[in-house]
């Protein structure tokens, strides 16, 4: 236990374990209640008394009201809870449902060994909406290794009979819990469990500490056992939900864990024993006598008092509560140090890695290798929460940029494989081979220069086009030349000429180039300056560095020359004149100063992620146009508006698309197979789900922009705020009820809803609200027509 004071807000409990009976009718030799260090069960009453139940129910209800809990999870546990009998369990359930307020959904469950389960119990569970979880360690051989009666008799047939009753009433069946024993065959265990058709399976590592380590026939025996099941489960098409595997995948993509066994989320579980005493997570019983004790009781102490206990807080510190070795581990965002009791060692307490550390490292790494993004780029839960609200500062955008950097390198590797398949000594191969050699050299000696070059937004657009068979692979040499120039290296390469220009992404353009019959010319970089060599017109060529616009200490590329920039919804502008570039500089400077002054919450994220402005062709009269491209992270394209405030809005709006696009590269927020089209309040055409999600996310920022601006320029800001808050809220509900979001996507959209909800309560001028209502109705009517 940590011995320093804590001054932090209370994390409310959401999971409550009621030990309704302290004895058991089996004698499982791996049970943490009876077979480990803490033996406090011996002095406790066998059954939780009615007055204790009533007090516990009142405390849970009080806690739910105080913290406005939307749901509470209560598990009736033991010992063996069925020893309390069906009437006592019915009374406990009725007491809980009577006390917990209607505003808090009560999820009631019972966890049992199943040997006493019969129709009397199931009728009670059906009446009180209680779902049943059963412990089973696999087939007969696996289960009877530990789970026997005191006289040594097998419990297997009794448990299988109980599961048969639940399969006949599937609405009551919550799943199976299996404790891992590496002496059992993993695939046989998996098949035995899946054949019973449970809604889910939980695999739990056996409880152990550094003082009492688990049996370990090999260094990573537990990882190897679980990986064998994971591979079979994958090959079978994932026939059942497995909470451990799902949690590893979820945390690997930046989502939450669904089990206390892994992850960094603060613990929200508390135990109430049969005598009414509060305990921390009861698996602490494996550490030492009274390890889970708090010294608090339902008759004296509130759940807030328990939440302030140092032992409870110690399990809520996330990364700060871990050993130094854990804090620097690449899989810590998924592992979270493992289950808290498994860290215990005499003398150092719980500030150690898990006794299963090598197993967790191997298992998590294996699962992460099979999902979209590697664990090193997993999004912390706090980061995802901030992004889901529509915001995001330096740290949040840094996580997205890191993912994009890995993606850029993956695309380059894919191009290299494509190039290796090309016929040797072809004209194209003569261009790309020296380019690959130079890029490899730069990656070793000047890695940062290569990473910065690859981060240019339109490098990815080019790479994707090449992989689709639509791009020009020879442009690789221009990429290598740009990296060499940035690294300060001399080089000589055959580079691609496009429209009499040689463009080096992020660096500049050699104008006036003439291409040979193969579309290339020779570029020489000496003393930090590029020039053409060997062309009759080489002397006529001129070097034009890339344009930039700046405001104070912040500047971005003004990309008017990259041959791959024309990937936006609107056509790109031609190369800017000096006067046009000066207009962009003036407008950007004033727009950025407005952002910093009036919308400062958006400035850090923009500084961290906005690298490029791409001028678009002039907009139709009376219309402002802007765009982002899915494969151009960091770039916002726009036709230059007259008003700096409009440019500020376009930048804030479009950068939302940049953020969400990068997030969608890391997380699956919606089901890919959904082919339906949805109404979007800002479009005349119906949108696919991802299009609606993108638009809704962007309009969080649009609404917030007008919400702020109405205090300095009420007309038209008041009307625009009234319009967009209602229509954005409507779109959020369309997303939430679509049925096409992944679990992480549903969570993400619920955070978007939380951002919009307070705006709907803000007072708005009556005429502005009426105008917004008319505009929304007119748009709906036009859409229907």
Secondary structure, 3 states (H helix, E strand, C coil): CCCCCCCCCCCCCCEEEEECECCCCCCCCCCCCCCCCCCHHHHCCCECCHHHHHHHHHHHHHHHHHCCCCEEEEEEECCCHHHHCHHHHHHHHHHHHHHCCCCCEEEEEEEECCCCCCHHHHHHHHHCCEEEEEECCCCHHHHCCCCECCCCCECHHHHHHHHHHHHCCHHHEEEEEEECCCCCCHHHHHHHHHCCCCCEEEEECCCCCCCCCCCCCCCCHHHHHHHHHHHHHHHCCCCCEEHHHHHHHHHHCCCCCCCCCCCCCCCCEEEECCCCEEECCHHHHHCCCCCCEEEEECCCCCHHHHHCCHHHHHCCCHHHHCCHHHHCCCCHHHHCCCCHHHHCECCCECCCCCCCHHHHHHHHHHHHCCCCCCHHHCCCHHHHHHHHCCCCCHHHHHHHHHHHHHHHHHHHHHHHHHHHCCCCCCHHHHHHHHHHHHHHHHHHHCHHHHHHHHCCHHHHHHHHHHHCCCCCHHHHHHHHHHHHHHHCCCEEEEEECECCEEEECCCEEEECCCCCCCCEEEEEEECCEEEEECCCCHHHCEEEECEEEEECCEEEEECCCCCCCCCCCCCECCCCCHHHHHHHHHHHHHHHHHHHHHCHHHHHHHHHHCCEEEEECCCCCCCCCEECCCCCCCEEEECCCCCHHHHHHHHHHHHHHHHHHHHHHHCCCECCCCCCEECCCCCCCCEEHHHHHHHHHHHHHHHHHHHHHCCCCHHHHHHHHHHHHHHHHHHHHHHHCCCCECHHHHHHHHHHHHHHHHHHHCCCCHHHHHHHHHHHHHHHHHHHC
